[in-house]
Amino acid sequence: MVFPNNKSQANWAEILKRFTVQLNPKNDYSFSRVLGTGVSSKVYLAMEKGKILGKQYAVKTIKKDYFKESTVNFESVIREIRI
């Protein structure tokens, strides 16, 4: 993609962050407590860093080892992300 300026590119990156898998969510969010757990994951209450009134999000983290166990696990995670 070609952006007219750096601000447009930064805005687009912010929008995409909300809908994509992030490898280091601790860079952008402060995690306060666990909301739920599952076999392969935990869901945390998180707030955007660096903002006084940052939005709160439910952030799901998935154990890396879960992907290594089988291709079925990988496919089920991909299916869940799409939902």
Phi, psi and omega in degrees: 000147177247129181250144181293334179199172182295326180296318178298319179295317179296319178298316179297319179297320178298317179295315181296327181303329182288341188237012184235166176280130179249137182279332181228070182296339180293344176289329186249344186228148171258127181265128184255320180200161179277127177267332181188162179224157176219188181299319186244000189210168172227148176246126182247151167277126184227152178232143178301135177282151172078010179232132182298313178247056181296148178291151175261143180224155167266120183246122179265128176247140183240135179294132181298323181298334180299324179291328184285338186294319178193161177289335178296319178299315180300313181296322179292325177292316178299318178297318179295321179298321181295331180288000000 
